[in-house]
């Protein structure tokens, strides 16, 4: 199931996005998941926790899938 997450800014960093969705409780948790290669951005393994996500991007973690949208 795809969930749309709206942002008010031009972009949001991946670790902040994961916290916003509630997928992780801290930036440290996000860092570990990203380092383990468990997070996909637009279908590709994410390697940078500071990767900038913009409206239209998708993020996947396990069975969860989010789409970034402008508010």
PyMOL Python script that loads the backbone (N, CA, C, O; Angstrom):
from pymol import cmd

cmd.read_pdbstr("""\
ATOM      1  N   UNK A   1       0.838  -1.181   0.000  1.00  0.00           N
ATOM      2  CA  UNK A   1       0.000   0.000   0.000  1.00  0.00           C
ATOM      3  C   UNK A   1       0.887   1.249   0.000  1.00  0.00           C
ATOM      4  O   UNK A   1       1.841   1.340   0.773  1.00  0.00           O
ATOM      5  N   UNK A   2       0.576   2.177  -0.842  1.00  0.00           N
ATOM      6  CA  UNK A   2       1.348   3.421  -0.947  1.00  0.00           C
ATOM      7  C   UNK A   2       0.658   4.508  -0.126  1.00  0.00           C
ATOM      8  O   UNK A   2      -0.544   4.741  -0.249  1.00  0.00           O
ATOM      9  N   UNK A   3       1.453   5.162   0.711  1.00  0.00           N
ATOM     10  CA  UNK A   3       0.944   6.263   1.517  1.00  0.00           C
ATOM     11  C   UNK A   3       1.614   7.553   1.036  1.00  0.00           C
ATOM     12  O   UNK A   3       2.819   7.570   0.788  1.00  0.00           O
ATOM     13  N   UNK A   4       0.849   8.614   0.906  1.00  0.00           N
ATOM     14  CA  UNK A   4       1.390   9.902   0.480  1.00  0.00           C
ATOM     15  C   UNK A   4       1.726  10.735   1.698  1.00  0.00           C
ATOM     16  O   UNK A   4       0.898  10.909   2.592  1.00  0.00           O
ATOM     17  N   UNK A   5       2.945  11.250   1.730  1.00  0.00           N
ATOM     18  CA  UNK A   5       3.405  12.111   2.810  1.00  0.00           C
ATOM     19  C   UNK A   5       3.678  13.488   2.215  1.00  0.00           C
ATOM     20  O   UNK A   5       4.501  13.625   1.310  1.00  0.00           O
ATOM     21  N   UNK A   6       2.994  14.495   2.720  1.00  0.00           N
ATOM     22  CA  UNK A   6       3.145  15.849   2.181  1.00  0.00           C
ATOM     23  C   UNK A   6       4.192  16.631   2.970  1.00  0.00           C
ATOM     24  O   UNK A   6       4.257  16.562   4.197  1.00  0.00           O
ATOM     25  N   UNK A   7       5.011  17.377   2.223  1.00  0.00           N
ATOM     26  CA  UNK A   7       6.018  18.232   2.850  1.00  0.00           C
ATOM     27  C   UNK A   7       5.766  19.679   2.447  1.00  0.00           C
ATOM     28  O   UNK A   7       5.212  19.951   1.381  1.00  0.00           O
ATOM     29  N   UNK A   8       6.176  20.599   3.305  1.00  0.00           N
ATOM     30  CA  UNK A   8       5.956  22.025   3.047  1.00  0.00           C
ATOM     31  C   UNK A   8       7.172  22.691   2.428  1.00  0.00           C
ATOM     32  O   UNK A   8       7.083  23.806   1.914  1.00  0.00           O
ATOM     33  N   UNK A   9       8.305  22.008   2.476  1.00  0.00           N
ATOM     34  CA  UNK A   9       9.553  22.577   1.986  1.00  0.00           C
ATOM     35  C   UNK A   9       9.885  22.015   0.607  1.00  0.00           C
ATOM     36  O   UNK A   9       9.200  21.119   0.112  1.00  0.00           O
ATOM     37  N   UNK A  10      10.937  22.544  -0.005  1.00  0.00           N
ATOM     38  CA  UNK A  10      11.349  22.089  -1.337  1.00  0.00           C
ATOM     39  C   UNK A  10      11.793  20.624  -1.300  1.00  0.00           C
ATOM     40  O   UNK A  10      11.555  19.871  -2.244  1.00  0.00           O
ATOM     41  N   UNK A  11      12.434  20.235  -0.208  1.00  0.00           N
ATOM     42  CA  UNK A  11      12.908  18.855  -0.057  1.00  0.00           C
ATOM     43  C   UNK A  11      12.955  18.493   1.422  1.00  0.00           C
ATOM     44  O   UNK A  11      12.838  19.359   2.289  1.00  0.00           O
ATOM     45  N   UNK A  12      13.128  17.205   1.696  1.00  0.00           N
ATOM     46  CA  UNK A  12      13.318  16.706   3.056  1.00  0.00           C
ATOM     47  C   UNK A  12      14.410  15.646   2.983  1.00  0.00           C
ATOM     48  O   UNK A  12      14.471  14.874   2.027  1.00  0.00           O
ATOM     49  N   UNK A  13      15.262  15.613   3.987  1.00  0.00           N
ATOM     50  CA  UNK A  13      16.339  14.620   3.997  1.00  0.00           C
ATOM     51  C   UNK A  13      15.762  13.261   4.384  1.00  0.00           C
ATOM     52  O   UNK A  13      14.801  13.166   5.148  1.00  0.00           O
ATOM     53  N   UNK A  14      16.371  12.221   3.840  1.00  0.00           N
ATOM     54  CA  UNK A  14      15.861  10.860   4.006  1.00  0.00           C
ATOM     55  C   UNK A  14      15.693  10.477   5.466  1.00  0.00           C
ATOM     56  O   UNK A  14      14.651   9.934   5.833  1.00  0.00           O
ATOM     57  N   UNK A  15      16.688  10.743   6.315  1.00  0.00           N
ATOM     58  CA  UNK A  15      16.555  10.342   7.717  1.00  0.00           C
ATOM     59  C   UNK A  15      15.396  11.076   8.396  1.00  0.00           C
ATOM     60  O   UNK A  15      14.678  10.490   9.206  1.00  0.00           O
ATOM     61  N   UNK A  16      15.216  12.342   8.070  1.00  0.00           N
ATOM     62  CA  UNK A  16      14.094  13.116   8.625  1.00  0.00           C
ATOM     63  C   UNK A  16      12.759  12.590   8.103  1.00  0.00           C
ATOM     64  O   UNK A  16      11.766  12.566   8.830  1.00  0.00           O
ATOM     65  N   UNK A  17      12.745  12.173   6.849  1.00  0.00           N
ATOM     66  CA  UNK A  17      11.530  11.630   6.256  1.00  0.00           C
ATOM     67  C   UNK A  17      11.112  10.349   6.973  1.00  0.00           C
ATOM     68  O   UNK A  17       9.934  10.155   7.271  1.00  0.00           O
ATOM     69  N   UNK A  18      12.079   9.479   7.248  1.00  0.00           N
ATOM     70  CA  UNK A  18      11.766   8.230   7.940  1.00  0.00           C
ATOM     71  C   UNK A  18      11.215   8.498   9.335  1.00  0.00           C
ATOM     72  O   UNK A  18      10.336   7.777   9.807  1.00  0.00           O
ATOM     73  N   UNK A  19      11.730   9.530   9.996  1.00  0.00           N
ATOM     74  CA  UNK A  19      11.188   9.912  11.310  1.00  0.00           C
ATOM     75  C   UNK A  19       9.775  10.465  11.157  1.00  0.00           C
ATOM     76  O   UNK A  19       8.897  10.157  11.963  1.00  0.00           O
ATOM     77  N   UNK A  20       9.552  11.278  10.130  1.00  0.00           N
ATOM     78  CA  UNK A  20       8.239  11.875   9.884  1.00  0.00           C
ATOM     79  C   UNK A  20       7.167  10.805   9.673  1.00  0.00           C
ATOM     80  O   UNK A  20       6.042  10.946  10.152  1.00  0.00           O
ATOM     81  N   UNK A  21       7.516   9.748   8.963  1.00  0.00           N
ATOM     82  CA  UNK A  21       6.549   8.684   8.692  1.00  0.00           C
ATOM     83  C   UNK A  21       6.284   7.808   9.910  1.00  0.00           C
ATOM     84  O   UNK A  21       5.295   7.078   9.954  1.00  0.00           O
ATOM     85  N   UNK A  22       7.180   7.886  10.904  1.00  0.00           N
ATOM     86  CA  UNK A  22       7.044   7.025  12.076  1.00  0.00           C
ATOM     87  C   UNK A  22       7.716   5.679  11.892  1.00  0.00           C
ATOM     88  O   UNK A  22       7.604   4.807  12.753  1.00  0.00           O
ATOM     89  N   UNK A  23       8.420   5.500  10.770  1.00  0.00           N
ATOM     90  CA  UNK A  23       9.102   4.235  10.504  1.00  0.00           C
ATOM     91  C   UNK A  23      10.251   4.010  11.486  1.00  0.00           C
ATOM     92  O   UNK A  23      10.585   2.870  11.810  1.00  0.00           O
ATOM     93  N   UNK A  24      10.850   5.098  11.954  1.00  0.00           N
ATOM     94  CA  UNK A  24      11.931   5.023  12.942  1.00  0.00           C
ATOM     95  C   UNK A  24      11.667   6.060  14.026  1.00  0.00           C
ATOM     96  O   UNK A  24      10.929   7.024  13.824  1.00  0.00           O
ATOM     97  N   UNK A  25      12.287   5.837  15.176  1.00  0.00           N
ATOM     98  CA  UNK A  25      12.108   6.761  16.286  1.00  0.00           C
ATOM     99  C   UNK A  25      13.216   7.786  16.400  1.00  0.00           C
ATOM    100  O   UNK A  25      13.079   8.786  17.105  1.00  0.00           O
ATOM    101  N   UNK A  26      14.332   7.533  15.694  1.00  0.00           N
ATOM    102  CA  UNK A  26      15.466   8.452  15.806  1.00  0.00           C
ATOM    103  C   UNK A  26      16.293   8.437  14.528  1.00  0.00           C
ATOM    104  O   UNK A  26      16.170   7.543  13.690  1.00  0.00           O
ATOM    105  N   UNK A  27      17.136   9.451  14.406  1.00  0.00           N
ATOM    106  CA  UNK A  27      18.051   9.511  13.270  1.00  0.00           C
ATOM    107  C   UNK A  27      19.036   8.355  13.293  1.00  0.00           C
ATOM    108  O   UNK A  27      19.467   7.877  12.243  1.00  0.00           O
ATOM    109  N   UNK A  28      19.393   7.903  14.497  1.00  0.00           N
ATOM    110  CA  UNK A  28      20.300   6.770  14.625  1.00  0.00           C
ATOM    111  C   UNK A  28      19.708   5.496  14.047  1.00  0.00           C
ATOM    112  O   UNK A  28      20.402   4.727  13.382  1.00  0.00           O
ATOM    113  N   UNK A  29      18.426   5.275  14.301  1.00  0.00           N
ATOM    114  CA  UNK A  29      17.741   4.109  13.730  1.00  0.00           C
ATOM    115  C   UNK A  29      17.732   4.202  12.211  1.00  0.00           C
ATOM    116  O   UNK A  29      17.982   3.216  11.518  1.00  0.00           O
ATOM    117  N   UNK A  30      17.442   5.396  11.699  1.00  0.00           N
ATOM    118  CA  UNK A  30      17.418   5.608  10.254  1.00  0.00           C
ATOM    119  C   UNK A  30      18.785   5.307   9.660  1.00  0.00           C
ATOM    120  O   UNK A  30      18.884   4.656   8.620  1.00  0.00           O
ATOM    121  N   UNK A  31      19.842   5.780  10.319  1.00  0.00           N
ATOM    122  CA  UNK A  31      21.207   5.564   9.842  1.00  0.00           C
ATOM    123  C   UNK A  31      21.502   4.072   9.704  1.00  0.00           C
ATOM    124  O   UNK A  31      22.070   3.640   8.701  1.00  0.00           O
ATOM    125  N   UNK A  32      21.120   3.290  10.701  1.00  0.00           N
ATOM    126  CA  UNK A  32      21.383   1.845  10.672  1.00  0.00           C
ATOM    127  C   UNK A  32      20.635   1.185   9.513  1.00  0.00           C
ATOM    128  O   UNK A  32      21.217   0.387   8.778  1.00  0.00           O
ATOM    129  N   UNK A  33      19.359   1.509   9.346  1.00  0.00           N
ATOM    130  CA  UNK A  33      18.569   0.909   8.270  1.00  0.00           C
ATOM    131  C   UNK A  33      19.149   1.254   6.902  1.00  0.00           C
ATOM    132  O   UNK A  33      19.196   0.410   6.007  1.00  0.00           O
ATOM    133  N   UNK A  34      19.590   2.506   6.749  1.00  0.00           N
ATOM    134  CA  UNK A  34      20.164   2.942   5.476  1.00  0.00           C
ATOM    135  C   UNK A  34      21.493   2.232   5.237  1.00  0.00           C
ATOM    136  O   UNK A  34      21.755   1.754   4.133  1.00  0.00           O
ATOM    137  N   UNK A  35      22.333   2.162   6.271  1.00  0.00           N
ATOM    138  CA  UNK A  35      23.632   1.481   6.132  1.00  0.00           C
ATOM    139  C   UNK A  35      23.471   0.000   5.809  1.00  0.00           C
ATOM    140  O   UNK A  35      24.299  -0.579   5.107  1.00  0.00           O
ATOM    141  N   UNK A  36      22.405  -0.612   6.321  1.00  0.00           N
ATOM    142  CA  UNK A  36      22.138  -2.031   6.050  1.00  0.00           C
ATOM    143  C   UNK A  36      21.538  -2.248   4.660  1.00  0.00           C
ATOM    144  O   UNK A  36      21.343  -3.390   4.244  1.00  0.00           O
ATOM    145  N   UNK A  37      21.248  -1.167   3.943  1.00  0.00           N
ATOM    146  CA  UNK A  37      20.696  -1.283   2.593  1.00  0.00           C
ATOM    147  C   UNK A  37      19.238  -1.659   2.553  1.00  0.00           C
ATOM    148  O   UNK A  37      18.763  -2.215   1.562  1.00  0.00           O
ATOM    149  N   UNK A  38      18.512  -1.359   3.632  1.00  0.00           N
ATOM    150  CA  UNK A  38      17.107  -1.762   3.714  1.00  0.00           C
ATOM    151  C   UNK A  38      16.130  -0.700   3.209  1.00  0.00           C
ATOM    152  O   UNK A  38      14.927  -0.948   3.133  1.00  0.00           O
ATOM    153  N   UNK A  39      16.650   0.492   2.861  1.00  0.00           N
ATOM    154  CA  UNK A  39      15.788   1.583   2.411  1.00  0.00           C
ATOM    155  C   UNK A  39      16.008   1.819   0.914  1.00  0.00           C
ATOM    156  O   UNK A  39      17.142   1.949   0.453  1.00  0.00           O
ATOM    157  N   UNK A  40      14.907   1.871   0.170  1.00  0.00           N
ATOM    158  CA  UNK A  40      14.977   2.136  -1.270  1.00  0.00           C
ATOM    159  C   UNK A  40      14.375   3.500  -1.561  1.00  0.00           C
ATOM    160  O   UNK A  40      13.332   3.861  -1.016  1.00  0.00           O
ATOM    161  N   UNK A  41      15.042   4.252  -2.423  1.00  0.00           N
ATOM    162  CA  UNK A  41      14.511   5.533  -2.901  1.00  0.00           C
ATOM    163  C   UNK A  41      14.373   5.409  -4.410  1.00  0.00           C
ATOM    164  O   UNK A  41      15.353   5.179  -5.118  1.00  0.00           O
ATOM    165  N   UNK A  42      13.155   5.562  -4.891  1.00  0.00           N
ATOM    166  CA  UNK A  42      12.862   5.422  -6.323  1.00  0.00           C
ATOM    167  C   UNK A  42      13.358   4.081  -6.863  1.00  0.00           C
ATOM    168  O   UNK A  42      13.848   3.996  -7.990  1.00  0.00           O
ATOM    169  N   UNK A  43      13.223   3.032  -6.042  1.00  0.00           N
ATOM    170  CA  UNK A  43      13.569   1.681  -6.466  1.00  0.00           C
ATOM    171  C   UNK A  43      15.041   1.314  -6.344  1.00  0.00           C
ATOM    172  O   UNK A  43      15.418   0.187  -6.665  1.00  0.00           O
ATOM    173  N   UNK A  44      15.880   2.238  -5.888  1.00  0.00           N
ATOM    174  CA  UNK A  44      17.306   1.974  -5.754  1.00  0.00           C
ATOM    175  C   UNK A  44      17.721   2.051  -4.287  1.00  0.00           C
ATOM    176  O   UNK A  44      17.189   2.865  -3.533  1.00  0.00           O
ATOM    177  N   UNK A  45      18.653   1.221  -3.890  1.00  0.00           N
ATOM    178  CA  UNK A  45      19.129   1.213  -2.511  1.00  0.00           C
ATOM    179  C   UNK A  45      19.717   2.573  -2.157  1.00  0.00           C
ATOM    180  O   UNK A  45      20.582   3.091  -2.864  1.00  0.00           O
ATOM    181  N   UNK A  46      19.243   3.142  -1.062  1.00  0.00           N
ATOM    182  CA  UNK A  46      19.737   4.443  -0.599  1.00  0.00           C
ATOM    183  C   UNK A  46      21.008   4.230   0.212  1.00  0.00           C
ATOM    184  O   UNK A  46      21.085   3.303   1.018  1.00  0.00           O
ATOM    185  N   UNK A  47      22.001   5.083   0.003  1.00  0.00           N
ATOM    186  CA  UNK A  47      23.251   4.946   0.746  1.00  0.00           C
ATOM    187  C   UNK A  47      23.578   6.192   1.575  1.00  0.00           C
ATOM    188  O   UNK A  47      24.520   6.184   2.367  1.00  0.00           O
ATOM    189  N   UNK A  48      22.803   7.255   1.393  1.00  0.00           N
ATOM    190  CA  UNK A  48      23.056   8.508   2.104  1.00  0.00           C
ATOM    191  C   UNK A  48      21.849   8.878   2.954  1.00  0.00           C
ATOM    192  O   UNK A  48      20.742   9.024   2.435  1.00  0.00           O
ATOM    193  N   UNK A  49      22.058   9.029   4.258  1.00  0.00           N
ATOM    194  CA  UNK A  49      20.920   9.389   5.105  1.00  0.00           C
ATOM    195  C   UNK A  49      20.491  10.839   4.875  1.00  0.00           C
ATOM    196  O   UNK A  49      19.366  11.210   5.210  1.00  0.00           O
ATOM    197  N   UNK A  50      21.378  11.658   4.307  1.00  0.00           N
ATOM    198  CA  UNK A  50      21.047  13.045   4.025  1.00  0.00           C
ATOM    199  C   UNK A  50      20.518  13.265   2.619  1.00  0.00           C
ATOM    200  O   UNK A  50      20.379  14.405   2.177  1.00  0.00           O
ATOM    201  N   UNK A  51      20.220  12.171   1.908  1.00  0.00           N
ATOM    202  CA  UNK A  51      19.712  12.293   0.533  1.00  0.00           C
ATOM    203  C   UNK A  51      18.466  13.176   0.529  1.00  0.00           C
ATOM    204  O   UNK A  51      17.571  13.004   1.356  1.00  0.00           O
ATOM    205  N   UNK A  52      18.419  14.111  -0.400  1.00  0.00           N
ATOM    206  CA  UNK A  52      17.286  15.022  -0.497  1.00  0.00           C
ATOM    207  C   UNK A  52      16.148  14.374  -1.272  1.00  0.00           C
ATOM    208  O   UNK A  52      16.317  13.944  -2.412  1.00  0.00           O
ATOM    209  N   UNK A  53      15.001  14.314  -0.637  1.00  0.00           N
ATOM    210  CA  UNK A  53      13.796  13.784  -1.278  1.00  0.00           C
ATOM    211  C   UNK A  53      12.927  14.955  -1.699  1.00  0.00           C
ATOM    212  O   UNK A  53      12.740  15.907  -0.941  1.00  0.00           O
ATOM    213  N   UNK A  54      12.407  14.879  -2.892  1.00  0.00           N
ATOM    214  CA  UNK A  54      11.548  15.937  -3.432  1.00  0.00           C
ATOM    215  C   UNK A  54      10.200  15.336  -3.835  1.00  0.00           C
ATOM    216  O   UNK A  54      10.090  14.122  -4.007  1.00  0.00           O
ATOM    217  N   UNK A  55       9.181  16.175  -3.985  1.00  0.00           N
ATOM    218  CA  UNK A  55       7.869  15.654  -4.411  1.00  0.00           C
ATOM    219  C   UNK A  55       8.001  14.768  -5.649  1.00  0.00           C
ATOM    220  O   UNK A  55       8.687  15.113  -6.611  1.00  0.00           O
ATOM    221  N   UNK A  56       7.329  13.619  -5.601  1.00  0.00           N
ATOM    222  CA  UNK A  56       7.395  12.650  -6.689  1.00  0.00           C
ATOM    223  C   UNK A  56       8.295  11.469  -6.371  1.00  0.00           C
ATOM    224  O   UNK A  56       8.165  10.408  -6.981  1.00  0.00           O
ATOM    225  N   UNK A  57       9.212  11.641  -5.417  1.00  0.00           N
ATOM    226  CA  UNK A  57      10.093  10.539  -5.020  1.00  0.00           C
ATOM    227  C   UNK A  57       9.304   9.514  -4.214  1.00  0.00           C
ATOM    228  O   UNK A  57       8.312   9.849  -3.566  1.00  0.00           O
ATOM    229  N   UNK A  58       9.752   8.267  -4.262  1.00  0.00           N
ATOM    230  CA  UNK A  58       9.155   7.212  -3.451  1.00  0.00           C
ATOM    231  C   UNK A  58      10.215   6.612  -2.545  1.00  0.00           C
ATOM    232  O   UNK A  58      11.393   6.546  -2.896  1.00  0.00           O
ATOM    233  N   UNK A  59       9.771   6.175  -1.366  1.00  0.00           N
ATOM    234  CA  UNK A  59      10.655   5.550  -0.379  1.00  0.00           C
ATOM    235  C   UNK A  59      10.008   4.248   0.052  1.00  0.00           C
ATOM    236  O   UNK A  59       8.818   4.207   0.362  1.00  0.00           O
ATOM    237  N   UNK A  60      10.808   3.174   0.069  1.00  0.00           N
ATOM    238  CA  UNK A  60      10.308   1.870   0.498  1.00  0.00           C
ATOM    239  C   UNK A  60      11.168   1.333   1.626  1.00  0.00           C
ATOM    240  O   UNK A  60      12.393   1.454   1.607  1.00  0.00           O
ATOM    241  N   UNK A  61      10.506   0.738   2.611  1.00  0.00           N
ATOM    242  CA  UNK A  61      11.177   0.077   3.731  1.00  0.00           C
ATOM    243  C   UNK A  61      10.320  -1.111   4.112  1.00  0.00           C
ATOM    244  O   UNK A  61       9.204  -0.948   4.607  1.00  0.00           O
ATOM    245  N   UNK A  62      10.837  -2.301   3.884  1.00  0.00           N
ATOM    246  CA  UNK A  62      10.044  -3.497   4.152  1.00  0.00           C
ATOM    247  C   UNK A  62       8.783  -3.496   3.306  1.00  0.00           C
ATOM    248  O   UNK A  62       8.847  -3.355   2.084  1.00  0.00           O
ATOM    249  N   UNK A  63       7.633  -3.653   3.956  1.00  0.00           N
ATOM    250  CA  UNK A  63       6.349  -3.668   3.250  1.00  0.00           C
ATOM    251  C   UNK A  63       5.741  -2.279   3.088  1.00  0.00           C
ATOM    252  O   UNK A  63       4.666  -2.131   2.505  1.00  0.00           O
ATOM    253  N   UNK A  64       6.428  -1.264   3.605  1.00  0.00           N
ATOM    254  CA  UNK A  64       5.894   0.102   3.549  1.00  0.00           C
ATOM    255  C   UNK A  64       6.420   0.845   2.327  1.00  0.00           C
ATOM    256  O   UNK A  64       7.585   0.714   1.951  1.00  0.00           O
ATOM    257  N   UNK A  65       5.530   1.633   1.715  1.00  0.00           N
ATOM    258  CA  UNK A  65       5.902   2.436   0.552  1.00  0.00           C
ATOM    259  C   UNK A  65       5.259   3.813   0.709  1.00  0.00           C
ATOM    260  O   UNK A  65       4.052   3.932   0.921  1.00  0.00           O
ATOM    261  N   UNK A  66       6.093   4.851   0.601  1.00  0.00           N
ATOM    262  CA  UNK A  66       5.615   6.224   0.733  1.00  0.00           C
ATOM    263  C   UNK A  66       5.953   7.007  -0.514  1.00  0.00           C
ATOM    264  O   UNK A  66       6.963   6.753  -1.170  1.00  0.00           O
ATOM    265  N   UNK A  67       5.099   7.960  -0.834  1.00  0.00           N
ATOM    266  CA  UNK A  67       5.391   8.907  -1.911  1.00  0.00           C
ATOM    267  C   UNK A  67       5.449  10.296  -1.316  1.00  0.00           C
ATOM    268  O   UNK A  67       4.579  10.688  -0.538  1.00  0.00           O
ATOM    269  N   UNK A  68       6.493  11.048  -1.690  1.00  0.00           N
ATOM    270  CA  UNK A  68       6.643  12.416  -1.224  1.00  0.00           C
ATOM    271  C   UNK A  68       5.801  13.314  -2.118  1.00  0.00           C
ATOM    272  O   UNK A  68       5.850  13.205  -3.343  1.00  0.00           O
ATOM    273  N   UNK A  69       5.027  14.201  -1.500  1.00  0.00           N
ATOM    274  CA  UNK A  69       4.175  15.123  -2.249  1.00  0.00           C
ATOM    275  C   UNK A  69       4.297  16.517  -1.658  1.00  0.00           C
ATOM    276  O   UNK A  69       4.595  16.678  -0.475  1.00  0.00           O
ATOM    277  N   UNK A  70       4.065  17.517  -2.489  1.00  0.00           N
ATOM    278  CA  UNK A  70       4.057  18.914  -2.018  1.00  0.00           C
ATOM    279  C   UNK A  70       2.726  19.189  -1.327  1.00  0.00           C
ATOM    280  O   UNK A  70       1.673  18.699  -1.735  1.00  0.00           O
ATOM    281  N   UNK A  71       2.811  19.977  -0.284  1.00  0.00           N
ATOM    282  CA  UNK A  71       1.585  20.323   0.437  1.00  0.00           C
ATOM    283  C   UNK A  71       0.842  21.421  -0.275  1.00  0.00           C
ATOM    284  O   UNK A  71      -0.218  21.847   0.185  1.00  0.00           O
TER     285      UNK A  71
END
""", "prot")
cmd.dss("prot")
cmd.show_as("cartoon", "prot")
cmd.util.cbc("prot")
cmd.orient("prot")
